[in-house]
Amino acid sequence: MTENRLQIDRIDLYKLLIPLKEPFIISLGAEYNAESVIVVIKTKEGITGFGECSPFAAINGEIVDTCMIVGKQLANILKQENPLDIKKCIRTMDKVIYGNTSIKSAFDMALLDIASQYAGVPLYKYLRQLRRDMLSENGSKELKELNTDEIKKEIHTDYTVSIGEVDKMAADAVRYKEQGFPVIKVKVGGEPKKDIERIKAIRKAIGKDTGLRIDANQGWKVKGAIEVLNEVEDCNIQFCEEPIGRWNFMKLRKVRNNSPIPIMADETCGDEHDAERLVELGACDMFNIKLGKCGGLYNALKIVNIASAASMPLQIGGFTESKLGVTAEAHLAYTSEAIMYYDFDTPLMFTEDPVTDGIIYEKNGSVIVPGVPGLGAKIDEGRLIKMERLSVY
């Protein structure tokens, strides 16, 4: 997919800050604003690609300011590269600096927006072809599900309840259910007995027919995790994300083996190497893929392939990206039947929507993915000129 060549003309990085409608609180802390870096890559041939990352210091060790600094380094190097050669561009970024997966994911997104526009296909079709190429190189027998680009799956996002007082959490859950969301995601990870009270109160409040999943964001110790998960067995929980500290991944298998509720690895599963390790350890039942953890869509496909080979379900989630980044995540969701769960609610928490086009939210949490060439989402120049900018020509 790299026989042709384009030339990068300029790369712009912008700071985006949007207040949230209400604080978003998890066991790792509270967020009051959505803060992102927008990467805009323009080619001399007239194609513009958009990317976004929303760094989260406690998880990927990045903040907006570090993303701007590292982004300038990456832009100076990538300026010389062919944006259609995504594999080489990723290798080049990794040679420049270790880690920094959040800002790398924004460049990856913008590059793939350009490549899929150039190919004249929606991003998800381009990603499916990339995945076919990866599987062919590895001699995989899993190509059957990729033989067609006809997509039959429907995407419905959950909606997240922040951790807090029991009564407020239950009331929020009821409100989101009444808005039509088919699944409620509940942030926990506090004191185990309090979390048990929270989960039981929410299940009682929303009834038995609404899906319920929980996310501890590393908040429990092993004993506490096992205690909570067994105490809420009768609450019909779909799965629990990241019950214990990611540094303690060797004990995650113990939690899994003693839990009646499936375990999803989130912070523990950063990249494809983490995914391989977790499969070998038998540490979890499923993965949560986030572009800001793994470095972008291209690397995310590697995790998809690992999970698919291991018959593991997947969720696509994110941090506090705008509709721009979440549109890319939704395209990724079309690359495998193993991707069964979707956490695409953060743009609905914003006080404004700066994005033109992109995914469409319909009733009951339904998400419609753009069918135009490329990502199908952008931020207009009128909005961009109001934002702090760093440019590389």
TAHU-V298719 format. One record per residue. N is the residue number from 0. PHI is phi in whole degrees, 0 to 359 (* if undefined). PSI is psi in degrees with one decimal (* if undefined). OMEGA is omega in whole degrees, 0 to 359 (* if undefined). Layout:
n:N phi:PHI psi:PSI omega:OMEGA
n:N phi:PHI psi:PSI omega:OMEGA
This chain:
n:0 phi:* psi:17.9 omega:184
n:1 phi:233 psi:22.3 omega:180
n:2 phi:294 psi:-33.9 omega:182
n:3 phi:271 psi:168.2 omega:183
n:4 phi:220 psi:138.3 omega:170
n:5 phi:240 psi:163.6 omega:180
n:6 phi:238 psi:128.1 omega:179
n:7 phi:285 psi:129.7 omega:180
n:8 phi:267 psi:-46.1 omega:179
n:9 phi:202 psi:157.4 omega:177
n:10 phi:229 psi:127.4 omega:178
n:11 phi:243 psi:138.8 omega:175
n:12 phi:242 psi:132.3 omega:183
n:13 phi:235 psi:146.3 omega:173
n:14 phi:266 psi:128.1 omega:178
n:15 phi:242 psi:127.2 omega:177
n:16 phi:227 psi:123.9 omega:179
n:17 phi:227 psi:124.4 omega:177
n:18 phi:298 psi:144.3 omega:175
n:19 phi:275 psi:155.9 omega:179
n:20 phi:298 psi:-34.7 omega:175
n:21 phi:207 psi:158.8 omega:182
n:22 phi:303 psi:141.0 omega:177
n:23 phi:255 psi:111.0 omega:191
n:24 phi:242 psi:126.7 omega:175
n:25 phi:232 psi:178.9 omega:183
n:26 phi:296 psi:-21.0 omega:181
n:27 phi:272 psi:-7.3 omega:179
n:28 phi:141 psi:-177.1 omega:184
n:29 phi:247 psi:146.5 omega:173
n:30 phi:240 psi:135.3 omega:180
n:31 phi:248 psi:-19.4 omega:178
n:32 phi:227 psi:151.3 omega:170
n:33 phi:268 psi:120.0 omega:181
n:34 phi:241 psi:126.6 omega:183
n:35 phi:223 psi:164.8 omega:167
n:36 phi:244 psi:127.2 omega:177
n:37 phi:259 psi:127.4 omega:177
n:38 phi:252 psi:126.0 omega:178
n:39 phi:239 psi:118.2 omega:180
n:40 phi:248 psi:123.9 omega:179
n:41 phi:247 psi:133.9 omega:178
n:42 phi:261 psi:159.4 omega:178
n:43 phi:291 psi:-16.7 omega:179
n:44 phi:274 psi:-0.3 omega:174
n:45 phi:95 psi:10.7 omega:177
n:46 phi:262 psi:133.7 omega:179
n:47 phi:243 psi:129.5 omega:178
n:48 phi:248 psi:140.6 omega:180
n:49 phi:245 psi:139.8 omega:175
n:50 phi:220 psi:161.5 omega:181
n:51 phi:211 psi:145.0 omega:168
n:52 phi:223 psi:151.4 omega:178
n:53 phi:233 psi:87.9 omega:187
n:54 phi:295 psi:146.0 omega:179
n:55 phi:229 psi:106.3 omega:191
n:56 phi:304 psi:-39.3 omega:184
n:57 phi:287 psi:-12.3 omega:181
n:58 phi:247 psi:-51.4 omega:181
n:59 phi:250 psi:5.5 omega:173
n:60 phi:70 psi:21.3 omega:181
n:61 phi:236 psi:152.6 omega:171
n:62 phi:230 psi:171.7 omega:183
n:63 phi:304 psi:-42.6 omega:183
n:64 phi:295 psi:-40.7 omega:178
n:65 phi:292 psi:-34.3 omega:178
n:66 phi:297 psi:-37.1 omega:179
n:67 phi:292 psi:-41.0 omega:180
n:68 phi:293 psi:-50.4 omega:180
n:69 phi:293 psi:-36.7 omega:178
n:70 phi:301 psi:-37.0 omega:177
n:71 phi:296 psi:-41.3 omega:177
n:72 phi:298 psi:-46.5 omega:181
n:73 phi:296 psi:-39.8 omega:181
n:74 phi:297 psi:-41.9 omega:180
n:75 phi:298 psi:-36.1 omega:180
n:76 phi:282 psi:-45.2 omega:183
n:77 phi:291 psi:-21.0 omega:179
n:78 phi:306 psi:-29.0 omega:182
n:79 phi:272 psi:-8.1 omega:188
n:80 phi:264 psi:161.8 omega:175
n:81 phi:278 psi:114.5 omega:184
n:82 phi:295 psi:-14.0 omega:178
n:83 phi:280 psi:-16.7 omega:180
n:84 phi:266 psi:76.0 omega:187
n:85 phi:297 psi:-37.7 omega:182
n:86 phi:298 psi:-45.0 omega:179
n:87 phi:292 psi:-38.8 omega:180
n:88 phi:299 psi:-40.1 omega:179
n:89 phi:292 psi:-43.5 omega:177
n:90 phi:301 psi:-39.9 omega:180
n:91 phi:296 psi:-44.7 omega:178
n:92 phi:298 psi:-41.0 omega:182
n:93 phi:292 psi:-27.7 omega:177
n:94 phi:286 psi:-29.8 omega:181
n:95 phi:290 psi:-44.1 omega:184
n:96 phi:202 psi:142.4 omega:177
n:97 phi:284 psi:149.9 omega:175
n:98 phi:66 psi:-136.3 omega:180
n:99 phi:52 psi:45.5 omega:186
n:100 phi:292 psi:-24.5 omega:181
n:101 phi:293 psi:-56.4 omega:182
n:102 phi:293 psi:-32.7 omega:177
n:103 phi:297 psi:-35.3 omega:181
n:104 phi:294 psi:-31.2 omega:179
n:105 phi:290 psi:-39.5 omega:176
n:106 phi:294 psi:-43.7 omega:178
n:107 phi:304 psi:-44.6 omega:181
n:108 phi:296 psi:-45.4 omega:181
n:109 phi:295 psi:-40.3 omega:179
n:110 phi:296 psi:-41.8 omega:180
n:111 phi:286 psi:-26.7 omega:172
n:112 phi:298 psi:-45.8 omega:178
n:113 phi:298 psi:-48.2 omega:184
n:114 phi:298 psi:-41.3 omega:181
n:115 phi:286 psi:-32.3 omega:172
n:116 phi:296 psi:-44.2 omega:180
n:117 phi:299 psi:-37.4 omega:179
n:118 phi:283 psi:-13.0 omega:178
n:119 phi:76 psi:26.4 omega:182
n:120 phi:228 psi:155.0 omega:174
n:121 phi:300 psi:153.7 omega:183
n:122 phi:305 psi:-40.4 omega:183
n:123 phi:298 psi:-35.4 omega:178
n:124 phi:292 psi:-38.4 omega:178
n:125 phi:295 psi:-41.2 omega:179
n:126 phi:294 psi:-37.8 omega:177
n:127 phi:297 psi:-38.0 omega:177
n:128 phi:292 psi:-40.6 omega:176
n:129 phi:301 psi:-41.6 omega:180
n:130 phi:293 psi:-40.0 omega:175
n:131 phi:302 psi:-43.7 omega:180
n:132 phi:298 psi:-43.5 omega:179
n:133 phi:299 psi:-46.5 omega:183
n:134 phi:293 psi:-35.4 omega:179
n:135 phi:294 psi:-40.7 omega:179
n:136 phi:298 psi:-33.9 omega:182
n:137 phi:269 psi:1.4 omega:181
n:138 phi:66 psi:29.2 omega:184
n:139 phi:287 psi:150.5 omega:177
n:140 phi:265 psi:9.5 omega:186
n:141 phi:265 psi:21.9 omega:185
n:142 phi:280 psi:-13.5 omega:187
n:143 phi:303 psi:-44.8 omega:184
n:144 phi:290 psi:-12.2 omega:181
n:145 phi:256 psi:10.1 omega:182
n:146 phi:290 psi:-16.9 omega:179
n:147 phi:228 psi:151.4 omega:176
n:148 phi:260 psi:9.7 omega:176
n:149 phi:285 psi:122.1 omega:184
n:150 phi:256 psi:123.5 omega:181
n:151 phi:252 psi:-14.2 omega:184
n:152 phi:287 psi:151.3 omega:173
n:153 phi:252 psi:143.2 omega:180
n:154 phi:250 psi:125.9 omega:174
n:155 phi:232 psi:122.3 omega:179
n:156 phi:279 psi:153.5 omega:169
n:157 phi:278 psi:-178.2 omega:169
n:158 phi:222 psi:138.0 omega:193
n:159 phi:261 psi:135.3 omega:174
n:160 phi:261 psi:121.3 omega:177
n:161 phi:293 psi:153.6 omega:176
n:162 phi:290 psi:141.2 omega:181
n:163 phi:179 psi:-152.7 omega:179
n:164 phi:289 psi:146.5 omega:187
n:165 phi:304 psi:-49.7 omega:184
n:166 phi:298 psi:-41.4 omega:180
n:167 phi:293 psi:-42.2 omega:180
n:168 phi:299 psi:-43.7 omega:179
n:169 phi:296 psi:-41.9 omega:179
n:170 phi:295 psi:-41.1 omega:178
n:171 phi:298 psi:-43.0 omega:180
n:172 phi:300 psi:-42.7 omega:178
n:173 phi:296 psi:-41.3 omega:180
n:174 phi:299 psi:-43.7 omega:181
n:175 phi:290 psi:-35.6 omega:175
n:176 phi:298 psi:-43.9 omega:181
n:177 phi:293 psi:-23.3 omega:176
n:178 phi:282 psi:-8.2 omega:174
n:179 phi:107 psi:-0.7 omega:181
n:180 phi:291 psi:129.8 omega:185
n:181 phi:282 psi:-17.3 omega:182
n:182 phi:224 psi:136.5 omega:175
n:183 phi:250 psi:128.5 omega:175
n:184 phi:256 psi:131.6 omega:186
n:185 phi:243 psi:124.7 omega:176
n:186 phi:278 psi:124.8 omega:177
n:187 phi:229 psi:-154.3 omega:181
n:188 phi:105 psi:17.4 omega:176
n:189 phi:263 psi:-145.7 omega:178
n:190 phi:293 psi:127.8 omega:188
n:191 phi:309 psi:-48.0 omega:182
n:192 phi:297 psi:-37.3 omega:178
n:193 phi:293 psi:-38.6 omega:179
n:194 phi:294 psi:-37.7 omega:176
n:195 phi:300 psi:-43.8 omega:178
n:196 phi:298 psi:-43.6 omega:180
n:197 phi:301 psi:-50.7 omega:185
n:198 phi:296 psi:-44.2 omega:181
n:199 phi:294 psi:-38.6 omega:179
n:200 phi:294 psi:-39.6 omega:180
n:201 phi:291 psi:-43.6 omega:178
n:202 phi:300 psi:-41.6 omega:179
n:203 phi:296 psi:-39.5 omega:184
n:204 phi:289 psi:-38.1 omega:185
n:205 phi:267 psi:-9.2 omega:181
n:206 phi:84 psi:179.2 omega:188
n:207 phi:271 psi:-11.4 omega:188
n:208 phi:268 psi:-14.2 omega:180
n:209 phi:271 psi:132.9 omega:179
n:210 phi:299 psi:146.5 omega:181
n:211 phi:220 psi:129.1 omega:176
n:212 phi:225 psi:154.0 omega:184
n:213 phi:234 psi:153.6 omega:183
n:214 phi:220 psi:113.4 omega:182
n:215 phi:270 psi:-10.7 omega:180
n:216 phi:45 psi:46.2 omega:175
n:217 phi:73 psi:13.5 omega:192
n:218 phi:283 psi:-18.0 omega:184
n:219 phi:257 psi:158.5 omega:165
n:220 phi:273 psi:169.5 omega:186
n:221 phi:303 psi:-49.2 omega:182
n:222 phi:299 psi:-43.6 omega:181
n:223 phi:294 psi:-39.0 omega:179
n:224 phi:298 psi:-47.1 omega:181
n:225 phi:297 psi:-39.6 omega:179
n:226 phi:299 psi:-50.3 omega:182
n:227 phi:297 psi:-48.4 omega:186
n:228 phi:297 psi:-33.2 omega:177
n:229 phi:282 psi:-34.3 omega:181
n:230 phi:290 psi:-25.8 omega:182
n:231 phi:254 psi:19.2 omega:181
n:232 phi:306 psi:-38.2 omega:184
n:233 phi:279 psi:5.5 omega:180
n:234 phi:269 psi:4.0 omega:177
n:235 phi:54 psi:61.4 omega:180
n:236 phi:272 psi:130.5 omega:180
n:237 phi:295 psi:-46.5 omega:179
n:238 phi:190 psi:166.3 omega:176
n:239 phi:240 psi:125.5 omega:177
n:240 phi:273 psi:138.2 omega:168
n:241 phi:36 psi:69.5 omega:184
n:242 phi:291 psi:-32.6 omega:184
n:243 phi:234 psi:170.3 omega:181
n:244 phi:304 psi:138.7 omega:183
n:245 phi:295 psi:-27.2 omega:177
n:246 phi:296 psi:-21.5 omega:185
n:247 phi:261 psi:33.1 omega:187
n:248 phi:298 psi:-23.7 omega:179
n:249 phi:293 psi:-20.4 omega:179
n:250 phi:264 psi:-2.6 omega:182
n:251 phi:295 psi:-33.9 omega:178
n:252 phi:298 psi:-36.9 omega:178
n:253 phi:297 psi:-42.5 omega:178
n:254 phi:298 psi:-46.7 omega:181
n:255 phi:301 psi:-45.8 omega:183
n:256 phi:292 psi:-18.2 omega:181
n:257 phi:248 psi:16.0 omega:182
n:258 phi:244 psi:134.3 omega:173
n:259 phi:280 psi:-5.2 omega:183
n:260 phi:249 psi:133.1 omega:179
n:261 phi:302 psi:146.2 omega:182
n:262 phi:253 psi:128.3 omega:176
n:263 phi:251 psi:127.5 omega:176
n:264 phi:275 psi:125.9 omega:177
n:265 phi:245 psi:-86.0 omega:181
n:266 phi:302 psi:-30.3 omega:180
n:267 phi:293 psi:-26.8 omega:181
n:268 phi:256 psi:85.4 omega:178
n:269 phi:278 psi:-58.7 omega:184
n:270 phi:233 psi:-171.0 omega:183
n:271 phi:294 psi:-28.4 omega:178
n:272 phi:291 psi:-40.1 omega:174
n:273 phi:298 psi:-42.3 omega:181
n:274 phi:299 psi:-45.2 omega:179
n:275 phi:299 psi:-42.5 omega:181
n:276 phi:296 psi:-43.9 omega:181
n:277 phi:294 psi:-36.8 omega:176
n:278 phi:295 psi:-45.4 omega:180
n:279 phi:298 psi:-36.2 omega:180
n:280 phi:281 psi:-15.7 omega:187
n:281 phi:63 psi:37.0 omega:191
n:282 phi:277 psi:-19.6 omega:186
n:283 phi:207 psi:169.8 omega:181
n:284 phi:262 psi:-22.2 omega:185
n:285 phi:199 psi:166.5 omega:179
n:286 phi:242 psi:152.7 omega:168
n:287 phi:248 psi:114.0 omega:181
n:288 phi:270 psi:129.6 omega:173
n:289 phi:231 psi:131.8 omega:183
n:290 phi:299 psi:-37.0 omega:181
n:291 phi:290 psi:-16.0 omega:176
n:292 phi:271 psi:-39.5 omega:188
n:293 phi:264 psi:-11.8 omega:178
n:294 phi:103 psi:2.6 omega:175
n:295 phi:132 psi:-177.3 omega:185
n:296 phi:295 psi:-40.4 omega:182
n:297 phi:298 psi:-47.6 omega:178
n:298 phi:291 psi:-31.6 omega:178
n:299 phi:299 psi:-36.2 omega:178
n:300 phi:298 psi:-31.5 omega:177
n:301 phi:294 psi:-40.0 omega:177
n:302 phi:292 psi:-39.4 omega:177
n:303 phi:303 psi:-44.1 omega:181
n:304 phi:294 psi:-39.2 omega:178
n:305 phi:295 psi:-46.3 omega:181
n:306 phi:295 psi:-42.5 omega:181
n:307 phi:298 psi:-41.5 omega:179
n:308 phi:295 psi:-29.0 omega:181
n:309 phi:265 psi:5.9 omega:181
n:310 phi:56 psi:42.1 omega:180
n:311 phi:255 psi:130.9 omega:175
n:312 phi:292 psi:157.6 omega:182
n:313 phi:229 psi:151.2 omega:168
n:314 phi:242 psi:143.3 omega:169
n:315 phi:255 psi:123.4 omega:180
n:316 phi:229 psi:-164.3 omega:180
n:317 phi:194 psi:-168.5 omega:177
n:318 phi:256 psi:-116.9 omega:176
n:319 phi:242 psi:50.0 omega:177
n:320 phi:292 psi:153.6 omega:173
n:321 phi:284 psi:-174.5 omega:179
n:322 phi:297 psi:-20.4 omega:177
n:323 phi:297 psi:-56.7 omega:181
n:324 phi:293 psi:-37.8 omega:181
n:325 phi:291 psi:-28.8 omega:175
n:326 phi:297 psi:-41.3 omega:177
n:327 phi:297 psi:-41.0 omega:179
n:328 phi:298 psi:-37.9 omega:180
n:329 phi:292 psi:-37.7 omega:174
n:330 phi:300 psi:-44.0 omega:179
n:331 phi:301 psi:-35.0 omega:182
n:332 phi:298 psi:-20.9 omega:180
n:333 phi:275 psi:4.0 omega:186
n:334 phi:269 psi:-9.7 omega:183
n:335 phi:200 psi:143.7 omega:174
n:336 phi:289 psi:-17.3 omega:178
n:337 phi:292 psi:-21.8 omega:179
n:338 phi:279 psi:105.8 omega:189
n:339 phi:243 psi:-15.1 omega:185
n:340 phi:233 psi:145.5 omega:188
n:341 phi:223 psi:127.6 omega:182
n:342 phi:238 psi:76.3 omega:190
n:343 phi:245 psi:33.4 omega:190
n:344 phi:268 psi:-13.6 omega:191
n:345 phi:300 psi:-38.0 omega:179
n:346 phi:299 psi:-24.4 omega:179
n:347 phi:287 psi:-12.5 omega:180
n:348 phi:269 psi:-6.0 omega:184
n:349 phi:281 psi:151.2 omega:175
n:350 phi:279 psi:-13.5 omega:175
n:351 phi:209 psi:157.3 omega:178
n:352 phi:246 psi:107.5 omega:183
n:353 phi:274 psi:0.8 omega:191
n:354 phi:260 psi:136.3 omega:174
n:355 phi:266 psi:131.8 omega:181
n:356 phi:66 psi:-143.5 omega:184
n:357 phi:85 psi:-165.7 omega:181
n:358 phi:298 psi:154.9 omega:176
n:359 phi:244 psi:128.7 omega:175
n:360 phi:270 psi:123.8 omega:177
n:361 phi:246 psi:-171.0 omega:183
n:362 phi:299 psi:152.7 omega:175
n:363 phi:61 psi:32.3 omega:177
n:364 phi:73 psi:12.0 omega:180
n:365 phi:291 psi:138.8 omega:181
n:366 phi:238 psi:124.6 omega:179
n:367 phi:255 psi:127.3 omega:184
n:368 phi:267 psi:137.8 omega:180
n:369 phi:300 psi:144.7 omega:179
n:370 phi:252 psi:8.5 omega:179
n:371 phi:277 psi:162.2 omega:177
n:372 phi:302 psi:140.9 omega:178
n:373 phi:86 psi:-160.8 omega:179
n:374 phi:294 psi:-38.7 omega:180
n:375 phi:80 psi:22.3 omega:178
n:376 phi:212 psi:148.1 omega:180
n:377 phi:202 psi:172.1 omega:172
n:378 phi:243 psi:126.6 omega:185
n:379 phi:295 psi:153.0 omega:180
n:380 phi:302 psi:-36.2 omega:180
n:381 phi:300 psi:-32.3 omega:177
n:382 phi:277 psi:-38.8 omega:183
n:383 phi:296 psi:-38.2 omega:184
n:384 phi:293 psi:-14.5 omega:178
n:385 phi:272 psi:-4.2 omega:185
n:386 phi:256 psi:151.0 omega:176
n:387 phi:297 psi:134.7 omega:188
n:388 phi:230 psi:148.2 omega:171
n:389 phi:229 psi:129.5 omega:187
n:390 phi:237 psi:143.9 omega:174
n:391 phi:234 psi:119.0 omega:182
n:392 phi:259 psi:* omega:*
